[in-house]
């Protein structure tokens, strides 16, 4: 199944796999797909270690990197800002004060990443900064961007991105409200008169039949995420994987309770409390809500193995396709299944 994406990225099969786990990234690329490492939580030092490991285990196959540089967050720029210092300053006044926090951090991560043979950089929220696009052009690396609406896609094309990841509401993580089946052809039609930009369909894609359906609508391939969570290599906990395999599509809900922006995740006592609880104060804007939940989820994951009440709180980002996965597999197996 060849497409323009195969030639652009040097892959055999137009299946891209987003994961925070380096093992998944390497396994997918070795199997003929294209692994994309989520780098949001990494420092320049840790991303150097991760990419060096991938270089040593990917058998020369191509892979990419995904960063998160949101256009609209409640933080703005001060050097050497730490989570601890932000915790002491959570108030409306700080929403404007720390706006460029993630932008400066991601720029450092990208500088390190380009020392490695990455074949793609993707931005998960908003239009990539001009500097990011210029870095991609300088190194001959395509720049991709995720979009959840036609209007977003038009802005991305105008900004000069090379690939659009058109993500429907079925997706895990941050997502909009329009379904993949509607959004993909809508975006393709809207950008066609402007510029020829390959579109990757994303959102709830867990099988080859779904991927084929998206390509029949005009997509050049698929961008997937949730399908790799139920693998033995995944970064998720054993208890989350058990809950994921047992879940139905109705158990993947959009909530601001984890990051401050609407993000689809496995429903739990945590999501119910933030979204429906009578005493909920409401989620803080990104990234302040992430500070609130960070230590809580570390405690939840540690306690869940021996505490049923903690188990009820276990959650993670996952898409509506969760109901299509009923077993745990190695990361290379889903590539062959597609």
N, C-alpha and C positions, 0 to 999 in steps of 0.2 A: 504494500500500500504506500506508494510514493506520493509526495506532495512537495510544494515549494519549501516547506519547513525542513524536509529531509536534506535538500541541497544546501539550504542556508546554515543548518547546524551540523551537517555531516553525520547524519544518523540513518539507520535502516528503516525505522518505523516512526511515524509522526505522533508518538505518545510521550508526553512530558510528565514527569513525576515530581511534584513538589514534596519535600520532606525536610524535617529538622534533623533527621538522622543520616549521618554520613554513610552508614552501611547500606541504607536503602538507596541513596543516590548512586553509589558505586555499583550495586547489584543491578539496578535498572539500566544504567548505561552499558554495563557488560552484556546485558541481555538484548541490546539493540535499541532500547528506548533512550530517553534523555533525562538523567537525574538533575534536579535543581535543589540546591541546598538552601534552606531558609536561614539567613544570616542575621536576623534582627537582634537576637540576644547576644551576639558575639562581639567581643572586643577585637581590635586589630591583632592582638597577640593570640587569642584563641582561634580566630579565623585562619591565621597562618598555620596553626597546628592541624586544623580540620582539613584544609585544602591540601596540605602536604600529604596527609593520610590518604585522601581521595586520589591524588596523583599516583600514589604507590599501589593502589588497589583497583584502579579503574581499567587497567590493561590498555592504556592509551586511548580509550573511548572518550568522547566529548561529554561535558557536563556544564552546568550553569549555576548561577547564584541569584537568590532573591533577597532584596533588602526592603525596608519599610521606611520611606521618607514621606510622611503625610503632608499634604498642603495645609490642612487645617487641624492643628492640635492646640491644646491649651498651654503649651510650654514654649518658652522663647529664650533665647540665648545667652548663656553665661558659661564661661569656661569652667571645667572641673566640677560641673554639677553632678552630684551623686544622688542615689535613691534616698539615702539617709537625710541629706540636706533638703530634698524635696518634701519628704514626709513632714518636716517641721514647718513647711510653708504652704500647706494645702489650704488655699483660699481663693476666691475669685480673682484677687489681684495678681496671683501668680500665673493665671492662665495666659496673660499677655507676656509675662516676664520671661518665659522659657520656650518661646516658639521655635527656635532653631536648634534645640537640644539634639534631636535625632538626626537632623541634617548634618551637623558637624561630625557626629559619631560615625554615621554611615559613609561620609566622604573618606574618613580614615580607613574604614574597612574596605572600601572599594580600591583605594590605593594599594593596599596589601594584596587584594584579590587579583589585580591585574599582573602581578608577578607570577601568577600561575596560568596554565593554559585553559582558562574558562572560555566558553563559547557563547555565553549569553548572560546578560544581567537584566533583572526584572525588578520593577518597582511595584509594590503591592497597594499603595494608597496614593492616588493623585498623580498629577503630571510630574515626571521625573525632573529634577532641577536641570537647568541648562548645562551645568558642569558635568552632570552624569552622562548626558547624551554626548557631550563633546569627548568625554573620556572613552566612551564606547566607540565613537568614530575614530579616535586616535589609535586605538588598539585593534580596530577591525572586528569589534564584538557587537552583535546586534543588541539593541535595547528594547525590552518588552515592557508593557505596562498593563495592569489589570484595570478593567472598566466594568461598571455595573449599570450603565445607561448609555443611550445613543449620544446624549450631549457630552458625556465624558469621552467617548470615543472620538468625537469630532475635535475636541480640544487636544487629545493625545496626538492625533494625526497632524494637526497644525503645529504641534511642538516638535515633531520630527521623529517620533518613535518608529521602530522598525517592525514590531510585531504587537498585535493587540491580543490580550487574553480576555475574552468576553465571558464574564462570569455571571451566571444567573443566580437567582436567590436560593437555588438548591444547594449551593456550595457551602462547605464548612468555613469557619472563620468569618472575616468581615465581608458582608455581601449586601446587595440591594434588595429590591422587591420584585423585579421583573424576572420571569422564568427564562431558563436557558433556551428553550425552544422558540420563544418569542424574540428574545434579545439578539441571538446570533444572526438571523436573517435581517433583522432591523438594522443592526450595525453595518453589516455587509452592504446593504442597499444604500445606507447613508454616506459611507466613505468612498464608495465606488467612483463617483464623479470627481473626487478630490485627489486621491492617490491610491496606488495599489499596495495595500498593506495586508500581509497574511493575518488571518484571524484564527486563533486557537479557541475552541469551545471549552468552557469550564462550568462546573456546577452539577453535582450529583452523578457524574459519569463513573460508573463502576464496571462496565462490561464492554466488550467489543461491539455488540449490537448498538449500544448507545453511541459509541464513537462513530460507527458507520452512519448512524442517523444524522449526527451533527455534520459529518462531511458531506452527506447528501444535501444539507442545507447550504453548503458552500464553505464550511470551515476547512482549514488546511491541516487540522489535526486536533488533538485533545490535550488539555492541561488537567491533570488529575491530582488529588490530594488524599481524600479520605480512604480510598482503596488501599493505601500503603500503611494505614494505621493498624490494621489487623494483620500485621506481618510479624514474624519472630524478631526481625531486626529493628522494628519501630522503637522510637523513643518513649512511647506511652507505657504506662504501668500495666502489669498483668491484670489487675482488677479492671482498669478501663477497657482493655481488650475483651475481657469476659462480658462486660456490660454492653460493649459495642456489638458484639456478635449476637447478643440476645435482644438487641433493640429493634424497633420498627422505625419507619420513616417519620412517624409522628413524634418520636422521641428526640428529634433534632430540631431545636428551637432557636429563634433569633432572640438574643438578649444583650443588653448593655452591661450586665453584671460582671463581666470578666475584664473588659478593656475600656469601657466608656463609650464605645461605638457599637452599633448593632452587629453582632457576630453570631453565626450559627454554631451551636455546640450541643453536646448531649445533655438533655434535660436532667436536672438533679435537684436536691433540696436547695442547693445554692441558687440556681437560676430561679426557682419558684419564690424563694425568699426575697430576692432583689426585685423581681418583676411583679409579683403578686402579693407579697407580704404586706399586711396592714401597717407595719411599723417601718417599712423600708424608707430610707431617706432619699432614695433615688441614686442612680449611678453618677459618679463624678465624670467630668470630661476626660478623654484620653490625654496624657498617660496616667493621670492621677488615680483612676480606678484600678489600674494595674498595680499601683503601689498598695492600695487597700487589699487587694486579693492575693498579692504575692506570697506573703508569709502564711496566710491562711491555707493556700493550696499546698504549700510545702508540708504543713502539718497534716493536712487531710491525706496526702499521698503516703506519708510515713505511718499514719495510724490506721489506714483502711484495712490492712491485712488482718488485724486482730480486733477491729472495732466496727460492728455492723452500722452504727450511726455515722461513722466517718465514711464508710463505703457508700452510703446514700448520698454523700456530698461529692463523690468523685465525678469529674466531668472533664471534657476536653473538646476542642474544636472538631466538629464532624458534620458532614453534609447529609442531605435527605436520602442519599443513596445508601445510607447505613443499613437499611432493611434488606439490601441485596447481598449482604455479606454474612455468611453463616459458618465460616470456619477460619482458622488461623493458618496462614501459609508463609512460605519464604518469599522475599521481595521479588525474586526473579520469576516466580510462578505466574503472577498476574500479567506480566508482560507477554508471556507465551499465550495466556488465555485470551488476551485481546486479539 
